């Protein structure tokens, strides 16, 4: 009997790097639960939507603590920091 393998797929949207900020980049990704949409900035209204087993938003909703680490900006923030992602398996 053949073995059954499975793979969990996770995505994490990270904050912009300084280079991306300096270039005036804008975020073209949105997340709603495990559904992630990517918008084409050159074609308004055109988007692709993907579903992942795990999806983490780290692009915004954070502050820097006294040690320079990024932490959630508050209880209403969707921010998923590195520790949270590691604890949940990415």
N, C-alpha and C positions, 0 to 999 in steps of 0.2 A: 504494500500500500504506500503511495507517495506521501511524503511529509507535507504538512501544511505550514507555510510561513506567512507571517504578516509583518507589515511595517507601519509604524505610526509616523505621520508626517506633521511637523510643527513649523510654524512661521513666527518670526518676531520682527516687528518693524522698529528699527533702531532710530535714535535721534540723529539729526544731520550732523555731519562732521563740520569743522570750522571751514574747510574748503567749500563744502556745499552751501553753507550759510553765506560765505563771501561771494559765491557765484549767483546768489539770489534764487537758489533752488526752492521749489515748492513741493509740498507733499501731494502725491497723486494716488495715495492709498488710503482706503478707509476699511474699518473692521466693524462687523456686527456679529458677535459671538464667534463661531468658527468660520464664518463667511468673510472672505477678504476680497475687496474690489479694487481694481487698478484702473485708473482713468487715463485716457490718452490726452495729454495736454494740447496736442496739435489738432485733435478732432473732438471738439466739445460734444458731450453726450455719448461718446463711444467708451465703453468700459468692458472689462472682462472680470468675471467673478469666479473665485475658486473656494473650495471648502477644504479645510485642514482638520486633522484630529485635534490639534492644539494650536491656538493663535494668541499671541501676546503683543500688546501695544506698548511700545517703549518710546515712541516718537515725541510725545508731549505729556504734560501733566506731572512734571517732576521739578524738584528743587535740588540744589547742591547743598549737602550738609557741610559741617565745619571741616571735614576731612577731604572735601571735594568729590564725595560719592554722590551719585544721583539717587534720590529717594522720592517716594510718592509725595505729591503736593498736598494731599489731604484725603479724607474719606471718600470724596466723590471722584477722585482721580482714577483713570483707567490704567495708569502707568504700572507696568510690570518690570521691576528691576531684575538685575542679574541673579540675585539670590532667589527670588521667587521663581524664576525660570528654571534654575538648577534644581530647586526643590520639587518642581513639577515634571522634570524630566527632559529638558532640552539643554 
